[in-house]
Amino acid sequence: MNTINILILSGKFGMGHRSAALALEERLKQRMPGACVTEADLMEQALGAASAGVYQTFAALARRGGPAFNRLYRAMDRQGKAAPVPARQLFLKTIHRLAETANPQAVISTLPLCTQLAAEYKRRTGSSFLLVSCVTDISCHSEWIAPEADLYCAASAQTKQALIQAGVSPEKILVTGVPVRPSFRVPAEGERQARRILVTGGGLGLMPEDEDFYLRLAAIPGAQIAAVTGRNQNLRRRLQNLAPNIQALGFVEDMAEQMRRSDLMISKPGGSTLFEAVASDLPLLAVRPSLEQEKRNAAFLAEEQIGLTLPSDATPMAWAAEDLLLQPAVLEKMRDNMDRLRRQASLERLFCRLESLGMAWAS
């Protein structure tokens, strides 16, 4: 039996990082039932209830301060010494406490901050754990990179190339895609509903607010609209009873099922959302990417021909969705390209490496 201990570090600076961590936890426990896998939100572990305020501030910056967020993102994307981290010693003490409890032979980070802090902890303490930096976007910010990292999980071949250009040895890079839960899968025959459009904006419901946009989608012949508004209760209330074929769902627990049932998705192009769509064989229309990493993810959609970026106005957005739904051959081509991406990116090599590490530790 594999007795390896694995610690996964993440945080909710954008829910995609935490989603990837939880997906890894679930898939590792499924693949390696003898392993002890611990997933931890480093911010919550370090700050307790005060972490909620930090996350709320970040969400407000990402939602309303796109230019400010992007300036900060670019300023921190640099070679050489990592950007300073407030309360660094507190975070390092927290990692020490987690490491003392979990006794990990492998630490996997799905957040750049966690990569930098785990690398510093490893360097300071001389720890021998395998440090894996799991990049959760197509672009590769320099904060994902640390000399102490032993492996990198790259979202795509493009991400791998960016890591190589930044000086990472190709032998350290595995093209895994962004980890998603096993429930995100290609629909079985009969699950997908023709012309069902899934509109979502993640947990915060960052999605089109214009009611006319939804009415124009609902006017597409044969269309059924499922709007997953998350915590955006104001939008949910406005969409309820707007049209018979518009379903306002609020926060849902069955997003994987919602995606399997749909023919097309409209969403902000976060890294986890993008790869959940790929896993679900669901072409994606990207809504107004404003953050740097989302812009790169949207460009990836077009380059790989698995989706499109929508214009910013409500009427052209609806026209673009209708145009795509009325071209089933184009949708099928996008799904073929998603199948190609699924075959290129796999967590299998990471699992094999961890299994080998577990066997070496046991012996």
VEXKOL-651263 format. One record per residue (C-alpha): x, y, z; residue in one letter. Coordinates in steps of 0.2 Angstrom, whole numbers, plus 5000, padded with zeros to 4 digits. Example, Ala and Ser with C-alpha at 12.3 -4.5 7.8 and 13.67 -1.06 7.14 Angstrom:
// residues 2
east,north,up,res
5062,4978,5039,A .
5068,4995,5036,S .
// end
This chain:
// residues 363
east,north,up,res
5000,5000,5000,M .
5006,5017,4996,N .
5009,5027,5012,T .
5015,5044,5005,I .
5009,5060,5013,N .
5005,5074,5002,I .
5001,5092,5007,L .
4992,5103,4995,I .
4993,5122,4998,L .
4981,5135,4990,S .
4970,5150,4993,G .
4955,5159,4987,K .
4963,5173,4977,F .
4951,5168,4963,G .
4941,5152,4966,M .
4951,5143,4952,G .
4966,5140,4963,H .
4956,5132,4977,R .
4946,5122,4964,S .
4962,5115,4957,A .
4968,5110,4974,A .
4951,5102,4979,L .
4952,5093,4962,A .
4969,5086,4965,L .
4964,5081,4983,E .
4949,5071,4976,E .
4959,5063,4961,R .
4974,5058,4972,L .
4963,5050,4985,K .
4954,5041,4971,Q .
4970,5035,4962,R .
4981,5032,4978,M .
4969,5026,4992,P .
4983,5022,5003,G .
4990,5040,5003,A .
4987,5053,5016,C .
4982,5069,5007,V .
4979,5085,5016,T .
4972,5101,5007,E .
4975,5118,5016,A .
4970,5136,5012,D .
4986,5144,5018,L .
4977,5161,5021,M .
4964,5154,5032,E .
4976,5143,5041,Q .
4987,5158,5045,A .
4974,5172,5048,L .
4959,5163,5053,G .
4943,5173,5052,A .
4953,5188,5046,A .
4956,5179,5030,S .
4938,5183,5024,A .
4942,5202,5024,G .
4958,5199,5013,V .
4948,5189,5001,Y .
4934,5201,5000,Q .
4947,5215,4996,T .
4955,5205,4983,F .
4938,5201,4975,A .
4933,5219,4975,A .
4950,5223,4966,L .
4948,5210,4953,A .
4929,5215,4950,R .
4931,5234,4950,R .
4949,5238,4948,G .
4955,5229,4932,G .
4968,5241,4927,P .
4975,5242,4945,A .
4975,5223,4947,F .
4984,5222,4930,N .
4997,5234,4935,R .
5000,5225,4951,L .
5001,5208,4941,Y .
5013,5215,4929,R .
5024,5223,4942,A .
5026,5207,4951,M .
5029,5197,4935,D .
5048,5199,4935,R .
5064,5189,4935,Q .
5075,5188,4950,G .
5070,5190,4968,K .
5052,5187,4972,A .
5041,5201,4977,A .
5040,5204,4996,P .
5026,5195,5005,V .
5017,5204,5020,P .
5017,5194,5036,A .
5030,5182,5028,R .
5036,5175,5045,Q .
5018,5171,5050,L .
5015,5161,5034,F .
5031,5152,5036,L .
5027,5147,5054,K .
5010,5141,5047,T .
5018,5130,5034,I .
5030,5123,5047,H .
5014,5119,5058,R .
5006,5111,5043,L .
5022,5101,5039,A .
5024,5095,5057,E .
5006,5088,5056,T .
5006,5081,5039,A .
5024,5076,5038,N .
5023,5077,5019,P .
5035,5069,5006,Q .
5027,5080,4993,A .
5020,5098,4994,V .
5009,5103,4979,I .
5005,5122,4977,S .
4991,5128,4966,T .
4994,5147,4971,L .
5010,5157,4966,P .
5011,5164,4984,L .
5011,5146,4991,C .
5024,5141,4979,T .
5036,5155,4984,Q .
5033,5152,5003,L .
5034,5133,5002,A .
5051,5136,4992,A .
5057,5147,5005,E .
5052,5135,5019,Y .
5061,5121,5010,K .
5077,5131,5008,R .
5077,5138,5026,R .
5074,5121,5034,T .
5083,5110,5022,G .
5067,5099,5020,S .
5068,5085,5007,S .
5050,5085,5001,F .
5046,5086,4983,L .
5039,5103,4979,L .
5027,5104,4964,V .
5021,5121,4957,S .
5004,5118,4948,C .
5001,5132,4936,V .
4983,5136,4935,T .
4982,5148,4920,D .
4989,5147,4902,I .
5001,5162,4906,S .
5015,5158,4918,C .
5018,5172,4930,H .
5036,5172,4937,S .
5029,5170,4955,E .
5025,5152,4950,W .
5044,5149,4948,I .
5056,5145,4962,A .
5074,5136,4962,P .
5067,5124,4975,E .
5053,5118,4965,A .
5056,5100,4959,D .
5042,5099,4947,L .
5030,5110,4937,Y .
5012,5105,4931,C .
5009,5116,4916,A .
4992,5120,4910,A .
4997,5118,4891,S .
5011,5116,4879,A .
5011,5135,4878,Q .
5013,5136,4897,T .
5027,5123,4896,K .
5036,5134,4883,Q .
5034,5149,4894,A .
5042,5140,4909,L .
5057,5134,4898,I .
5060,5152,4892,Q .
5060,5158,4910,A .
5074,5146,4913,G .
5065,5130,4920,V .
5073,5114,4914,S .
5061,5104,4902,P .
5064,5088,4912,E .
5055,5097,4927,K .
5039,5101,4917,I .
5024,5090,4915,L .
5009,5096,4904,V .
4994,5091,4915,T .
4981,5104,4911,G .
4973,5113,4926,V .
4967,5099,4937,P .
4948,5097,4937,V .
4937,5085,4947,R .
4932,5068,4940,P .
4914,5073,4939,S .
4919,5085,4924,F .
4918,5073,4910,R .
4912,5071,4892,V .
4893,5069,4891,P .
4886,5052,4889,A .
4875,5049,4874,E .
4858,5059,4877,G .
4865,5070,4891,E .
4869,5085,4881,R .
4853,5096,4876,Q .
4854,5104,4859,A .
4854,5123,4861,R .
4855,5124,4880,R .
4866,5139,4884,I .
4875,5139,4901,L .
4879,5157,4907,V .
4890,5158,4923,T .
4901,5169,4932,G .
4909,5159,4945,G .
4905,5160,4964,G .
4904,5179,4963,L .
4892,5179,4948,G .
4903,5190,4938,L .
4893,5189,4922,M .
4883,5200,4910,P .
4870,5210,4920,E .
4860,5217,4905,D .
4843,5209,4905,E .
4842,5212,4887,D .
4856,5201,4884,F .
4847,5186,4892,Y .
4831,5190,4882,L .
4840,5190,4866,R .
4848,5173,4870,L .
4831,5167,4875,A .
4824,5173,4857,A .
4836,5160,4849,I .
4825,5147,4841,P .
4824,5131,4852,G .
4836,5139,4865,A .
4836,5135,4884,Q .
4845,5147,4895,I .
4853,5141,4912,A .
4860,5156,4922,A .
4871,5151,4936,V .
4872,5168,4946,T .
4882,5161,4961,G .
4881,5174,4975,R .
4874,5187,4964,N .
4857,5187,4971,Q .
4852,5203,4963,N .
4854,5196,4946,L .
4845,5180,4950,R .
4830,5190,4956,R .
4830,5200,4940,R .
4831,5185,4929,L .
4817,5175,4937,Q .
4801,5175,4927,N .
4810,5186,4913,L .
4806,5173,4900,A .
4799,5155,4901,P .
4815,5147,4894,N .
4827,5156,4906,I .
4831,5147,4922,Q .
4840,5157,4935,A .
4849,5145,4947,L .
4859,5155,4959,G .
4873,5145,4967,F .
4873,5127,4962,V .
4883,5111,4968,E .
4881,5102,4952,D .
4891,5112,4940,M .
4898,5097,4932,A .
4881,5091,4927,E .
4875,5108,4921,Q .
4890,5108,4909,M .
4887,5090,4903,R .
4869,5095,4899,R .
4874,5111,4889,S .
4878,5114,4871,D .
4887,5130,4874,L .
4894,5140,4889,M .
4896,5159,4891,I .
4908,5163,4905,S .
4923,5173,4911,K .
4938,5163,4905,P .
4946,5158,4922,G .
4959,5144,4921,G .
4948,5131,4930,S .
4933,5136,4920,T .
4942,5134,4904,L .
4948,5116,4908,F .
4932,5111,4916,E .
4924,5116,4899,A .
4938,5106,4890,V .
4935,5091,4901,A .
4916,5092,4898,S .
4918,5094,4879,D .
4909,5111,4880,L .
4914,5126,4868,P .
4916,5142,4878,L .
4912,5160,4874,L .
4923,5171,4884,A .
4915,5187,4892,V .
4925,5203,4892,R .
4941,5196,4900,P .
4949,5211,4909,S .
4962,5203,4920,L .
4979,5199,4913,E .
4978,5180,4915,Q .
4960,5179,4908,E .
4966,5189,4893,K .
4979,5175,4890,R .
4966,5162,4893,N .
4954,5170,4880,A .
4968,5171,4867,A .
4971,5152,4870,F .
4953,5149,4866,L .
4955,5157,4849,A .
4972,5149,4846,E .
4966,5132,4850,E .
4949,5134,4841,Q .
4939,5128,4856,I .
4929,5144,4859,G .
4928,5163,4855,L .
4929,5180,4864,T .
4913,5189,4864,L .
4911,5208,4860,P .
4907,5219,4875,S .
4889,5225,4870,D .
4874,5214,4874,A .
4867,5213,4857,T .
4882,5208,4847,P .
4886,5195,4862,M .
4869,5187,4859,A .
4872,5187,4840,W .
4888,5178,4842,A .
4881,5165,4853,A .
4866,5162,4840,E .
4878,5162,4825,D .
4888,5148,4834,L .
4873,5138,4839,L .
4867,5138,4821,L .
4883,5131,4815,Q .
4884,5113,4822,P .
4899,5109,4811,A .
4909,5123,4819,V .
4904,5117,4837,L .
4909,5099,4832,E .
4926,5105,4826,K .
4928,5114,4843,M .
4924,5098,4852,R .
4937,5089,4841,D .
4950,5101,4847,N .
4945,5099,4865,M .
4948,5080,4863,D .
4965,5084,4856,R .
4969,5095,4871,L .
4963,5081,4883,R .
4975,5069,4875,R .
4989,5081,4876,Q .
4987,5085,4894,A .
4986,5072,4908,S .
4989,5070,4926,L .
4995,5052,4924,E .
5014,5057,4924,R .
5012,5067,4940,L .
5003,5052,4948,F .
5017,5040,4943,C .
5030,5051,4950,R .
5021,5052,4967,L .
5018,5034,4967,E .
5036,5031,4964,S .
5041,5043,4978,L .
5029,5033,4990,G .
5037,5017,4986,M .
5054,5024,4988,A .
5049,5031,5005,W .
5041,5014,5011,A .
5057,5005,5006,S .
// end
